[in-house]
Amino acid sequence: MKVLSPYEVLFLAHSVYSIRASAESVVRDIYKQRSHKSFPGVKAPFDPATLNAFKGRTGVRFTSQSLQFLTASTGFGFLARQQSLGASEYVLVTRGTDMTPDWLSNLNVGVATGPSSKLVHAGFNDTFNSYRTQLETLLRQVGPPPAVIHCVGHSLGGALANLNAALLHERGYTVCLYTLGAPRVGHYPFAKDLETKLKGRVYRVANRFDPVAMMPVFPYCHAAVKDDTYITHAGGTLINFEAHSTDPNKPGYAVPMNHPGKTWADLKQPMVRVGALNETLDDSIKILGTGLLFSGQLLVLIGQAIYKLCSKISQAALLTTQRFFEGCAEAMDRLAELLMACATQSFIMKEEAKAIVGAIMKFLGRSSHVVADQLTVAVVRWALSQLTTELQAKATLAITRRY
């Protein structure tokens, strides 16, 4: 089995956007002529003659005719064959958000039962189901079953690649999963189940400063539950929209990936981590120094501090919260309650919880005096909600300014 290189994944994830508004024959010709926009002269890592496109529907479903413009059925991806060591391997590539209805699907954060019978993001699952029958038909028409299928996607396309991989594994295919800047797709059971089934064939690339890769928030979880994530830091040190880009001419995913000689090992970078158990969040923040407003490194520290604090009660508490969270409840309420449960255990843990809320205020550029004297579920919920709102706004900007 030939693993796709970072360069090939970038090429596929970026070039698939042409599928939305172009006829299948036009897209085939683009790849045949090696003249794809932003990648002139680059040979596609598959046989263009075997490319078969499929359409998907995005957006919130409306019955009113006056709102039908908020849904759309457009080209969403393609299946094509590549040959590796005599074995038939295929690439299955899905595009990301490229129009208003696509982003409405991103905002539809209810839960639904995904292809592996686990809870997943309702909007992503709705789009996936809109082309699922077409995909299964294409797979039946290619002849002998593919030896390997490489599922690739950026942004919303990466979320769909997760769902594609889950379906294809259920159908008995050997699958590799590659995503760039993908949002979280499902709750912990979905993520853990997919990671376990793919047995190390998960290549999740996430820019440390890409807000889209941080959404949706808890209890959604990335399929790379452990350390199968390739973290990049292109595009500065702040959470920003350009960090989400795949354009070879902009900072973002192209910076570490846009070279034929790049390997997956090249993309591995150490994460900023909260250190020993006796090291406080405040100690870690001091290392970062100034410039904490929308700092990607500070956000990493906040997330790790929350996980470390909650783990002091019980590792199972985190997993239970994610496993049995119901869509009718507010995720921020549940996480706020969990943090407060930690804070009531001891004075030290309460101070750690206050430090987390204070760090969130620093990230947002707001005064932290609100937690100077008391800590309540309402205060924690408010801080977490403010954080989520800001990240959602930045993710929206990243989506709308993808190019």
N, C-alpha and C positions, 0 to 999 in steps of 0.2 A: 504494500500500500504506500502510495506517495502522498505525503502530507503537503498541502499547499504552503507556499512560502508567504511570509508577511507581505511581500511585494505583490504577489498574485492575489492575495486576499484584498489588499487595498484597491487594486485594479478592478476586481470584480464588484466590490462593494460600491465603488464610485461610479463605474460605468453603467451599472444596471439601472440607474435613474433615467437613462435614455429610453427605457422600455415603456414609460408611462404614456407618452404621447406619440410614439412612433409605431408604424406597422411592423409586424414580425419580420417581413422580408427586408425592410430598411435596416433594422437592427442587425440582421445577419450580414448584410453588406458592409455595415460599419466595421464589424469585427473582421470580416474577410479582407478588407482593404487596409487594415492596420492604421486607421486614421481616426481613431476614437478621440473625441475632444479631451484634452488634458493629458492624453497618453499617446502622442503621435508616434507611429512606428512600432508600437508594442504588440507583440503577438499574444493573442488571447490564449489562456491556459485550457482551451477546449477546442473542439472541432466546430466552427461556426455553422457548418452545414447541418449539424444535428440540433441546433438551437430551436426549442419549442417554448413559446411564451404562454403565459396564462394571465387572466385578468382577475382582479379582486375588487370588492366593494368596501369603501371606507365611510366613516362618518356615523353620526347618530341616526338611527332609522326613524323617519317621520312619515306619518300617514297623510299629512296635509300636503297638497300639491305645491302650495306656496313656499314650502320649506324643502322641496326635493333637491334644490341646488346645494344643499348641505350634505348630500350623499353623492357618491360618484363610483362608477365602475370603470376602472382604467387598468392598463398594463401594470402588473405588480411583480413580475419576476420571470425567470426562465429556467428550463432544465436543458442541459447540454452534456454531451459525452466527451470525456478525455480518455486517453489510453496510457496506461502505466504498466510497464513490464508484462504486457500481454493481457492484463486483466482489465475488464471494462469498468471504468470509474466515471461517475457523473458529478457535475456541479449543479447545485440547486441554489439559485441566488434570488433574494428578495430585496426590493428597494425600501428606502426609508420614507419619512414624511416629505411630501413634495407639493402639498396643496392643503387648503383649509379643511376639507373633510377628513384628511389623514390625521390632522392634529386633533380634530374632534374625537377620533377613535382613541388617541392617546389620553384624552381627558376623561374618557368613560372608564372610571376606575372601579366599577363594581366587580364582583367575582363571578366566574362561570366555571363549569367543569371542562377541563382541557382534554387533549387527546390521550393523556395517560390517566384519565379519571381523577386528576388532582385539581385543586382550585388554582385558577389563573386569572389574569386581568381580562375583564369582559370585553373591552374594546379591541384588544389584540386578538382575542379568541374569535370575535365576530368577523374581523377581517380575514383571519385564517380560514374560518369555515366557508367564507364566500368563494374561495378558490380550491378548497380541499378536494372536491369531486373532480375538478379539472386535473389536478396534480395526480390523483390516483389513476385517472384515465391515461395520462401521459406515461406513467410508469408501466402500465400494462402494455402499452404500444411500442416500447423501445426494444422489445425482443427478449433475450435472456435477461434474467434479473441482474441489475448492476451489482458488481462485487463490493463497491463502496460508493456512498453518496456523500459529497462534501456540501454541507449547508452553510451558506455565507450570507451576511447582511450587516448593514450599518443602520443605527438608530432604530426606527420602527421595523426596518428590515431585519435587524438583529433579533428583535423580539419575535418576529415571525419565524426566523431561522431556528429559534429554540423550540417553537411549536412544531415546525417541520421535522426537526430531529426527533422529537418525542413520538410523533406519528410514525415516522419511518422505522424507528426501532421497534415499535409495536408490530409493524408489518414484517419484521424479520431481517431488515437491511442492516449492514454495518455502516455506521454513521460517524462522520467527523463534524464538529460544530465550530464555526469561526464567526465571531461577532466583533464589531467596532462600535463603541459608544452606545451599546444597547441598553435600554431601560430594563428594570427588573420585570420579570414576566409573571411569576407565580409566587405562591406562598412557599414556605420552607419544604414541605413534603414534595412539591413539584420539582424544586431546584435540586434537592438532594437525590431524588429518584433519578432524574435525568443525568446528573453527574455520575452516579453509581453505574448506570447502564452503559454510558459511553466510555467508561474505564480509561480516563486520562486523555480522551480525544476531544477535549474542550479547550479552545483557544480564544479566550475572551480578552480583548484589548480594550482598556479603559483609560482615557486621559484623566489624570488626577484632578483636572480643573474643568472637566466637562459636566455641566449640570444635568444633562439628559441621562447620563449613566447613573445618576443619583436618584432617579425617579422610577416608579412611584416609591414613596417612603414605606417604612415599616407598616405592615408585616411582609411586604414583598421582598423577595430574596433572589440574588443572582445564582445561576446554575453552577458557577464556579464557587462552591461553598467554601472550599479550602483555599489552596494557594495557586490554582490554575489560572491566575489572572496576570496579564501582561500590562503593567502600569506604565504609562508614559507621562511625561510632564511638559510636553510642548505647548507653546502659547503663553508663556509667562508663569506667574505664581498665583494669579487670582482666578476665581471662578468666572469664566467668560464664554461668550458664544462662539468665538473662533476655535476654542478647544474642541468643539464638536465637528469641525469641518474635515472632509476627506479630500478637499481640493488640493492638488499637488502644489499649487501656487500660494497656499496660505498655511499659517501655523495650524497645528492640529495633528491628526493621525498621519498625515503624509510626512511630517518631519522625521519620525523614527522608522517609517516603513517604505518610503518611496525610493528604494534602491534595490536592484536585483540581487545584490549580495547579502542583504539582511537575513538573519536567521531568527528563530524564535528566542534563542538564548540571548541575542542582542537586545531584545525588548524587555528582558527581566531586569527589574530595578528594585532596590530595597525600598520598602515602605517606611514612612515616618511612623514610629510606634511609641506608645506609652511604654516605658521601660519596665523595671522591676516592680513588683507588687507594692513596694513601699514608696514608689515614686509618684508624686501627685501630678494632677493635670496642670496645676499652676507652675510646677517645676518644668514641665515639658514646654509650656507656653513661653517661659522665659528664654528657652533655647531659640525659639523662633524670633524673638525680639519684637520689633515694631512692624507696622504694616499688616495688622491682623484683619482689617476690613475685607470681607469676602476672600480670605486666604484659604486656598485649597488645602494647605498643610494643616491649618487650624481645624478645618472641618474633619480631616482624617483623625486628628487627635480627639475631637469631640465624640465621634462615632466609636472609637476604640475605648474611650473612657466610659461611655454608657454601657458598652458590652462588658467591660471588666467589672464595673460596679454591680450590674445585675447578676453577673456570674458568681458574685460572692454569696448571694442568697442560694442560688441553685442554677447549675447549667441547664437543668430541665425546665426552669421557669421560662427561659427565653424560647426554647423549642416548643413548649406547651402553648405559649402565647401565640406563636406563629402557626402552630398546627390547628388550633381550634378557634382562631379568630373568625368571627362571622362578619359578613359584609355590611350588616345593618349597624354595627358598632363603629365608633370613631377610633381609628388607629392611634391618633395622638392621645386620646383619653386613656387608652389601654397602656400605652407606653408611659404616660405621666403617672398613672397608678403604680406601674412597676417600679419606676424610679422612687416614688414616695415610699413604697414598701421597703426599698433598700434604705432610705433615709431614716426610717423609724427603727432600724435595727441597732444603730449605735451613733454616738456623736461623730465619730470619724466618717462613717458612711454618709451622714447628713451633710457634713462639710464637703465631701466629694460631690454629692448631688448639687449643692449650691455652687460649687466650682464649675460644674458642667453648664448650669444655667447661666452663670456669669460669662463663661466662654462663648456661649451662643450669643449673648449680648455683644461681646467684643467682635464677633464675626459679623454681626448686623450693624455695627457701628453705633450702638445704643448704650445708654448708661446701665450699669449693672447694680445700681443701688437698690433696685427692686427686690433683690434677694439678700440684702444685707442683714435684715433682721429676722425674716421668717420665710419658710418654704412651704407652700401648699400645693395641692394637686392643681388648683386653678392657675397658680403662677407657672408651674412647670408646663401645663397644657398650653398656656398662652405663649411661652417662650418657644416651645416646639412648633406651635402653629405658625408663629411669625417666621421661623426658620423654613418651614415647608413652603409658605407663601412666597418667600424671596427666591427659593430654589426653583419653584414652579415658574415664576416670572422669568428667571434667567434661562430656564430650559425652553420656554416658549420663544424667547429671543433667539436662542441657538437654532431652533427648528426653523423659524421664519427667515433666518439669515444664513441658511446652510451654505450658500454659494459665496 
